Amino acid sequence: MMARITRIATLAFGAMAALMLAGCGERPQVIDYKQGTYQGKPDDLPYAAAPFNGDKDKWERDIRNRTQNQNEYKRIGS
């Protein structure tokens, strides 16, 4: 009976020690920055997407119209 309790305690202690040591394996999270270079994802132009297909004038017109539709003074006066 005592040998069984000792075996269970030893296994429990071993499991806890293994879990505690597993937390020590974290790698440092440091950025390898190269001066003067942007390493992120390149940004697309806002008007290069589907409804405009590169037509900057149409994109600017739609932005102006959307802004005017959000103008409360214009909306109430109509």
Backbone as XML, in Angstrom:
<?xml version="1.0"?>
<chain id="A" units="angstrom">
  <residue number="1" name="MET">
    <atom name="N" x="0.826" y="-1.190" z="0.000"/>
    <atom name="CA" x="0.000" y="0.000" z="0.000"/>
    <atom name="C" x="0.872" y="1.256" z="0.000"/>
  </residue>
  <residue number="2" name="MET">
    <atom name="N" x="1.899" y="1.298" z="0.838"/>
    <atom name="CA" x="2.781" y="2.451" z="0.925"/>
    <atom name="C" x="3.601" y="2.615" z="-0.356"/>
  </residue>
  <residue number="3" name="ALA">
    <atom name="N" x="3.968" y="1.490" z="-0.981"/>
    <atom name="CA" x="4.731" y="1.537" z="-2.223"/>
    <atom name="C" x="3.878" y="2.131" z="-3.353"/>
  </residue>
  <residue number="4" name="ARG">
    <atom name="N" x="2.587" y="1.835" z="-3.337"/>
    <atom name="CA" x="1.687" y="2.370" z="-4.364"/>
    <atom name="C" x="1.542" y="3.885" z="-4.206"/>
  </residue>
  <residue number="5" name="ILE">
    <atom name="N" x="1.412" y="4.385" z="-2.989"/>
    <atom name="CA" x="1.297" y="5.828" z="-2.739"/>
    <atom name="C" x="2.596" y="6.524" z="-3.133"/>
  </residue>
  <residue number="6" name="THR">
    <atom name="N" x="3.716" y="5.910" z="-2.813"/>
    <atom name="CA" x="5.008" y="6.485" z="-3.173"/>
    <atom name="C" x="5.156" y="6.548" z="-4.694"/>
  </residue>
  <residue number="7" name="ARG">
    <atom name="N" x="4.720" y="5.513" z="-5.389"/>
    <atom name="CA" x="4.807" y="5.488" z="-6.852"/>
    <atom name="C" x="3.919" y="6.572" z="-7.457"/>
  </residue>
  <residue number="8" name="ILE">
    <atom name="N" x="2.707" y="6.740" z="-6.935"/>
    <atom name="CA" x="1.786" y="7.764" z="-7.448"/>
    <atom name="C" x="2.352" y="9.157" z="-7.179"/>
  </residue>
  <residue number="9" name="ALA">
    <atom name="N" x="2.905" y="9.378" z="-5.993"/>
    <atom name="CA" x="3.494" y="10.675" z="-5.665"/>
    <atom name="C" x="4.688" y="10.974" z="-6.562"/>
  </residue>
  <residue number="10" name="THR">
    <atom name="N" x="5.501" y="9.952" z="-6.836"/>
    <atom name="CA" x="6.663" y="10.136" z="-7.712"/>
    <atom name="C" x="6.218" y="10.473" z="-9.132"/>
  </residue>
  <residue number="11" name="LEU">
    <atom name="N" x="5.210" y="9.802" z="-9.626"/>
    <atom name="CA" x="4.690" y="10.086" z="-10.964"/>
    <atom name="C" x="4.081" y="11.491" z="-11.032"/>
  </residue>
  <residue number="12" name="ALA">
    <atom name="N" x="3.347" y="11.876" z="-9.994"/>
    <atom name="CA" x="2.743" y="13.216" z="-9.965"/>
    <atom name="C" x="3.831" y="14.281" z="-9.939"/>
  </residue>
  <residue number="13" name="PHE">
    <atom name="N" x="4.868" y="14.067" z="-9.121"/>
    <atom name="CA" x="5.963" y="15.028" z="-9.048"/>
    <atom name="C" x="6.691" y="15.106" z="-10.395"/>
  </residue>
  <residue number="14" name="GLY">
    <atom name="N" x="6.910" y="13.985" z="-11.025"/>
    <atom name="CA" x="7.573" y="13.967" z="-12.333"/>
    <atom name="C" x="6.750" y="14.688" z="-13.394"/>
  </residue>
  <residue number="15" name="ALA">
    <atom name="N" x="5.449" y="14.498" z="-13.370"/>
    <atom name="CA" x="4.575" y="15.166" z="-14.334"/>
    <atom name="C" x="4.575" y="16.672" z="-14.123"/>
  </residue>
  <residue number="16" name="MET">
    <atom name="N" x="4.534" y="17.108" z="-12.857"/>
    <atom name="CA" x="4.566" y="18.538" z="-12.565"/>
    <atom name="C" x="5.901" y="19.144" z="-12.977"/>
  </residue>
  <residue number="17" name="ALA">
    <atom name="N" x="6.996" y="18.437" z="-12.725"/>
    <atom name="CA" x="8.310" y="18.940" z="-13.111"/>
    <atom name="C" x="8.414" y="19.060" z="-14.631"/>
  </residue>
  <residue number="18" name="ALA">
    <atom name="N" x="7.873" y="18.089" z="-15.352"/>
    <atom name="CA" x="7.905" y="18.141" z="-16.819"/>
    <atom name="C" x="7.091" y="19.326" z="-17.342"/>
  </residue>
  <residue number="19" name="LEU">
    <atom name="N" x="5.939" y="19.593" z="-16.750"/>
    <atom name="CA" x="5.116" y="20.729" z="-17.173"/>
    <atom name="C" x="5.805" y="22.055" z="-16.877"/>
  </residue>
  <residue number="20" name="MET">
    <atom name="N" x="6.462" y="22.141" z="-15.729"/>
    <atom name="CA" x="7.149" y="23.383" z="-15.378"/>
    <atom name="C" x="8.329" y="23.621" z="-16.316"/>
  </residue>
  <residue number="21" name="LEU">
    <atom name="N" x="9.042" y="22.586" z="-16.680"/>
    <atom name="CA" x="10.169" y="22.746" z="-17.597"/>
    <atom name="C" x="9.717" y="23.044" z="-19.017"/>
  </residue>
  <residue number="22" name="ALA">
    <atom name="N" x="8.522" y="22.628" z="-19.378"/>
    <atom name="CA" x="8.012" y="22.898" z="-20.728"/>
    <atom name="C" x="7.813" y="24.397" z="-20.947"/>
  </residue>
  <residue number="23" name="GLY">
    <atom name="N" x="7.545" y="25.137" z="-19.884"/>
    <atom name="CA" x="7.366" y="26.581" z="-20.005"/>
    <atom name="C" x="8.666" y="27.329" z="-20.249"/>
  </residue>
  <residue number="24" name="CYS">
    <atom name="N" x="9.796" y="26.687" z="-20.064"/>
    <atom name="CA" x="11.091" y="27.340" z="-20.246"/>
    <atom name="C" x="11.551" y="27.302" z="-21.696"/>
  </residue>
  <residue number="25" name="GLY">
    <atom name="N" x="10.807" y="26.680" z="-22.564"/>
    <atom name="CA" x="11.240" y="26.516" z="-23.940"/>
    <atom name="C" x="10.820" y="27.635" z="-24.876"/>
  </residue>
  <residue number="26" name="GLU">
    <atom name="N" x="10.358" y="28.763" z="-24.375"/>
    <atom name="CA" x="9.913" y="29.844" z="-25.242"/>
    <atom name="C" x="11.104" y="30.531" z="-25.898"/>
  </residue>
  <residue number="27" name="ARG">
    <atom name="N" x="10.993" y="30.747" z="-27.192"/>
    <atom name="CA" x="12.056" y="31.423" z="-27.923"/>
    <atom name="C" x="11.876" y="32.926" z="-27.799"/>
  </residue>
  <residue number="28" name="PRO">
    <atom name="N" x="12.933" y="33.706" z="-27.871"/>
    <atom name="CA" x="12.801" y="35.164" z="-27.820"/>
    <atom name="C" x="12.066" y="35.680" z="-29.062"/>
  </residue>
  <residue number="29" name="GLN">
    <atom name="N" x="11.237" y="36.676" z="-28.869"/>
    <atom name="CA" x="10.431" y="37.225" z="-29.958"/>
    <atom name="C" x="10.981" y="38.589" z="-30.348"/>
  </residue>
  <residue number="30" name="VAL">
    <atom name="N" x="12.124" y="38.591" z="-30.980"/>
    <atom name="CA" x="12.807" y="39.822" z="-31.357"/>
    <atom name="C" x="12.761" y="39.950" z="-32.874"/>
  </residue>
  <residue number="31" name="ILE">
    <atom name="N" x="12.482" y="41.143" z="-33.347"/>
    <atom name="CA" x="12.396" y="41.401" z="-34.777"/>
    <atom name="C" x="13.801" y="41.579" z="-35.338"/>
  </residue>
  <residue number="32" name="ASP">
    <atom name="N" x="14.061" y="40.943" z="-36.465"/>
    <atom name="CA" x="15.329" y="41.130" z="-37.162"/>
    <atom name="C" x="15.119" y="42.251" z="-38.168"/>
  </residue>
  <residue number="33" name="TYR">
    <atom name="N" x="15.335" y="43.496" z="-37.733"/>
    <atom name="CA" x="15.058" y="44.676" z="-38.548"/>
    <atom name="C" x="16.282" y="45.040" z="-39.375"/>
  </residue>
  <residue number="34" name="LYS">
    <atom name="N" x="16.075" y="45.241" z="-40.654"/>
    <atom name="CA" x="17.148" y="45.693" z="-41.540"/>
    <atom name="C" x="16.894" y="47.160" z="-41.847"/>
  </residue>
  <residue number="35" name="GLN">
    <atom name="N" x="17.841" y="48.007" z="-41.542"/>
    <atom name="CA" x="17.700" y="49.457" z="-41.700"/>
    <atom name="C" x="17.380" y="49.826" z="-43.146"/>
  </residue>
  <residue number="36" name="GLY">
    <atom name="N" x="16.336" y="50.627" z="-43.320"/>
    <atom name="CA" x="15.997" y="51.157" z="-44.629"/>
    <atom name="C" x="15.164" y="50.253" z="-45.508"/>
  </residue>
  <residue number="37" name="THR">
    <atom name="N" x="14.749" y="49.108" z="-45.029"/>
    <atom name="CA" x="13.920" y="48.228" z="-45.851"/>
    <atom name="C" x="12.616" y="47.936" z="-45.127"/>
  </residue>
  <residue number="38" name="TYR">
    <atom name="N" x="11.525" y="47.951" z="-45.869"/>
    <atom name="CA" x="10.212" y="47.601" z="-45.318"/>
    <atom name="C" x="9.977" y="46.140" z="-45.613"/>
  </residue>
  <residue number="39" name="GLN">
    <atom name="N" x="9.745" y="45.351" z="-44.587"/>
    <atom name="CA" x="9.613" y="43.920" z="-44.773"/>
    <atom name="C" x="8.175" y="43.434" z="-44.668"/>
  </residue>
  <residue number="40" name="GLY">
    <atom name="N" x="7.236" y="44.349" z="-44.612"/>
    <atom name="CA" x="5.831" y="43.958" z="-44.480"/>
    <atom name="C" x="5.174" y="43.737" z="-45.832"/>
  </residue>
  <residue number="41" name="LYS">
    <atom name="N" x="3.875" y="43.527" z="-45.785"/>
    <atom name="CA" x="3.092" y="43.297" z="-47.000"/>
    <atom name="C" x="2.906" y="44.629" z="-47.728"/>
  </residue>
  <residue number="42" name="PRO">
    <atom name="N" x="3.134" y="44.669" z="-49.022"/>
    <atom name="CA" x="2.919" y="45.918" z="-49.747"/>
    <atom name="C" x="1.425" y="46.250" z="-49.816"/>
  </residue>
  <residue number="43" name="ASP">
    <atom name="N" x="1.109" y="47.510" z="-49.662"/>
    <atom name="CA" x="-0.284" y="47.949" z="-49.702"/>
    <atom name="C" x="-0.727" y="48.179" z="-51.144"/>
  </residue>
  <residue number="44" name="ASP">
    <atom name="N" x="-1.959" y="47.758" z="-51.434"/>
    <atom name="CA" x="-2.545" y="48.023" z="-52.741"/>
    <atom name="C" x="-3.188" y="49.399" z="-52.717"/>
  </residue>
  <residue number="45" name="LEU">
    <atom name="N" x="-3.338" y="49.991" z="-53.873"/>
    <atom name="CA" x="-4.029" y="51.270" z="-53.961"/>
    <atom name="C" x="-5.513" y="51.041" z="-53.699"/>
  </residue>
  <residue number="46" name="PRO">
    <atom name="N" x="-6.199" y="51.984" z="-53.048"/>
    <atom name="CA" x="-7.602" y="51.755" z="-52.710"/>
    <atom name="C" x="-8.502" y="51.633" z="-53.935"/>
  </residue>
  <residue number="47" name="TYR">
    <atom name="N" x="-8.124" y="52.239" z="-55.040"/>
    <atom name="CA" x="-8.964" y="52.177" z="-56.232"/>
    <atom name="C" x="-8.554" y="51.047" z="-57.173"/>
  </residue>
  <residue number="48" name="ALA">
    <atom name="N" x="-7.636" y="50.185" z="-56.760"/>
    <atom name="CA" x="-7.209" y="49.077" z="-57.610"/>
    <atom name="C" x="-8.121" y="47.864" z="-57.456"/>
  </residue>
  <residue number="49" name="ALA">
    <atom name="N" x="-9.082" y="47.921" z="-56.551"/>
    <atom name="CA" x="-9.947" y="46.776" z="-56.266"/>
    <atom name="C" x="-11.095" y="46.673" z="-57.279"/>
  </residue>
  <residue number="50" name="ALA">
    <atom name="N" x="-11.977" y="45.743" z="-57.043"/>
    <atom name="CA" x="-12.999" y="45.300" z="-57.990"/>
    <atom name="C" x="-13.874" y="46.392" z="-58.616"/>
  </residue>
  <residue number="51" name="PRO">
    <atom name="N" x="-14.626" y="47.202" z="-57.860"/>
    <atom name="CA" x="-15.582" y="48.038" z="-58.585"/>
    <atom name="C" x="-14.933" y="49.150" z="-59.414"/>
  </residue>
  <residue number="52" name="PHE">
    <atom name="N" x="-13.680" y="49.478" z="-59.131"/>
    <atom name="CA" x="-13.044" y="50.605" z="-59.823"/>
    <atom name="C" x="-12.003" y="50.150" z="-60.843"/>
  </residue>
  <residue number="53" name="ASN">
    <atom name="N" x="-11.363" y="49.023" z="-60.617"/>
    <atom name="CA" x="-10.389" y="48.437" z="-61.553"/>
    <atom name="C" x="-9.329" y="49.436" z="-62.000"/>
  </residue>
  <residue number="54" name="GLY">
    <atom name="N" x="-8.816" y="50.215" z="-61.062"/>
    <atom name="CA" x="-7.729" y="51.143" z="-61.361"/>
    <atom name="C" x="-8.178" y="52.510" z="-61.827"/>
  </residue>
  <residue number="55" name="ASP">
    <atom name="N" x="-9.473" y="52.766" z="-61.896"/>
    <atom name="CA" x="-9.983" y="54.062" z="-62.335"/>
    <atom name="C" x="-10.019" y="55.018" z="-61.139"/>
  </residue>
  <residue number="56" name="LYS">
    <atom name="N" x="-8.970" y="55.814" z="-61.010"/>
    <atom name="CA" x="-8.845" y="56.703" z="-59.857"/>
    <atom name="C" x="-9.918" y="57.793" z="-59.864"/>
  </residue>
  <residue number="57" name="ASP">
    <atom name="N" x="-10.269" y="58.305" z="-61.035"/>
    <atom name="CA" x="-11.287" y="59.364" z="-61.109"/>
    <atom name="C" x="-12.645" y="58.870" z="-60.615"/>
  </residue>
  <residue number="58" name="LYS">
    <atom name="N" x="-13.022" y="57.667" z="-61.022"/>
    <atom name="CA" x="-14.301" y="57.106" z="-60.568"/>
    <atom name="C" x="-14.277" y="56.886" z="-59.055"/>
  </residue>
  <residue number="59" name="TRP">
    <atom name="N" x="-13.143" y="56.434" z="-58.528"/>
    <atom name="CA" x="-13.013" y="56.216" z="-57.084"/>
    <atom name="C" x="-13.171" y="57.540" z="-56.332"/>
  </residue>
  <residue number="60" name="GLU">
    <atom name="N" x="-12.511" y="58.610" z="-56.811"/>
    <atom name="CA" x="-12.625" y="59.920" z="-56.157"/>
    <atom name="C" x="-14.054" y="60.446" z="-56.225"/>
  </residue>
  <residue number="61" name="ARG">
    <atom name="N" x="-14.723" y="60.241" z="-57.362"/>
    <atom name="CA" x="-16.120" y="60.673" z="-57.490"/>
    <atom name="C" x="-17.010" y="59.945" z="-56.489"/>
  </residue>
  <residue number="62" name="ASP">
    <atom name="N" x="-16.820" y="58.639" z="-56.377"/>
    <atom name="CA" x="-17.634" y="57.868" z="-55.439"/>
    <atom name="C" x="-17.363" y="58.260" z="-53.990"/>
  </residue>
  <residue number="63" name="ILE">
    <atom name="N" x="-16.127" y="58.560" z="-53.656"/>
    <atom name="CA" x="-15.805" y="59.012" z="-52.294"/>
    <atom name="C" x="-16.480" y="60.355" z="-52.016"/>
  </residue>
  <residue number="64" name="ARG">
    <atom name="N" x="-16.420" y="61.270" z="-52.986"/>
    <atom name="CA" x="-17.082" y="62.571" z="-52.798"/>
    <atom name="C" x="-18.594" y="62.404" z="-52.621"/>
  </residue>
  <residue number="65" name="ASN">
    <atom name="N" x="-19.212" y="61.543" z="-53.430"/>
    <atom name="CA" x="-20.659" y="61.309" z="-53.316"/>
    <atom name="C" x="-21.009" y="60.684" z="-51.969"/>
  </residue>
  <residue number="66" name="ARG">
    <atom name="N" x="-20.197" y="59.737" z="-51.525"/>
    <atom name="CA" x="-20.455" y="59.105" z="-50.231"/>
    <atom name="C" x="-20.344" y="60.126" z="-49.103"/>
  </residue>
  <residue number="67" name="THR">
    <atom name="N" x="-19.357" y="61.008" z="-49.204"/>
    <atom name="CA" x="-19.191" y="62.040" z="-48.182"/>
    <atom name="C" x="-20.392" y="62.980" z="-48.176"/>
  </residue>
  <residue number="68" name="GLN">
    <atom name="N" x="-20.891" y="63.347" z="-49.350"/>
    <atom name="CA" x="-22.053" y="64.228" z="-49.406"/>
    <atom name="C" x="-23.306" y="63.539" z="-48.878"/>
  </residue>
  <residue number="69" name="ASN">
    <atom name="N" x="-23.425" y="62.244" z="-49.051"/>
    <atom name="CA" x="-24.577" y="61.518" z="-48.510"/>
    <atom name="C" x="-24.537" y="61.442" z="-46.994"/>
  </residue>
  <residue number="70" name="GLN">
    <atom name="N" x="-23.372" y="61.657" z="-46.391"/>
    <atom name="CA" x="-23.253" y="61.650" z="-44.937"/>
    <atom name="C" x="-23.410" y="63.048" z="-44.344"/>
  </residue>
  <residue number="71" name="ASN">
    <atom name="N" x="-23.605" y="64.053" z="-45.187"/>
    <atom name="CA" x="-23.758" y="65.430" z="-44.743"/>
    <atom name="C" x="-25.200" y="65.634" z="-44.264"/>
  </residue>
  <residue number="72" name="GLU">
    <atom name="N" x="-25.375" y="65.823" z="-42.965"/>
    <atom name="CA" x="-26.722" y="65.945" z="-42.398"/>
    <atom name="C" x="-27.462" y="67.180" z="-42.902"/>
  </residue>
  <residue number="73" name="TYR">
    <atom name="N" x="-26.756" y="68.283" z="-43.103"/>
    <atom name="CA" x="-27.408" y="69.497" z="-43.576"/>
    <atom name="C" x="-27.977" y="69.288" z="-44.994"/>
  </residue>
  <residue number="74" name="LYS">
    <atom name="N" x="-27.247" y="68.613" z="-45.817"/>
    <atom name="CA" x="-27.726" y="68.349" z="-47.172"/>
    <atom name="C" x="-28.882" y="67.353" z="-47.159"/>
  </residue>
  <residue number="75" name="ARG">
    <atom name="N" x="-28.797" y="66.337" z="-46.298"/>
    <atom name="CA" x="-29.848" y="65.328" z="-46.251"/>
    <atom name="C" x="-31.147" y="65.897" z="-45.721"/>
  </residue>
  <residue number="76" name="ILE">
    <atom name="N" x="-31.089" y="66.762" z="-44.729"/>
    <atom name="CA" x="-32.315" y="67.333" z="-44.145"/>
    <atom name="C" x="-32.950" y="68.339" z="-45.082"/>
  </residue>
  <residue number="77" name="GLY">
    <atom name="N" x="-32.138" y="69.112" z="-45.801"/>
    <atom name="CA" x="-32.638" y="70.147" z="-46.698"/>
    <atom name="C" x="-33.326" y="69.586" z="-47.925"/>
  </residue>
  <residue number="78" name="SER">
    <atom name="N" x="-33.063" y="68.352" z="-48.260"/>
    <atom name="CA" x="-33.647" y="67.787" z="-49.484"/>
    <atom name="C" x="-35.072" y="67.360" z="-49.286"/>
  </residue>
</chain>
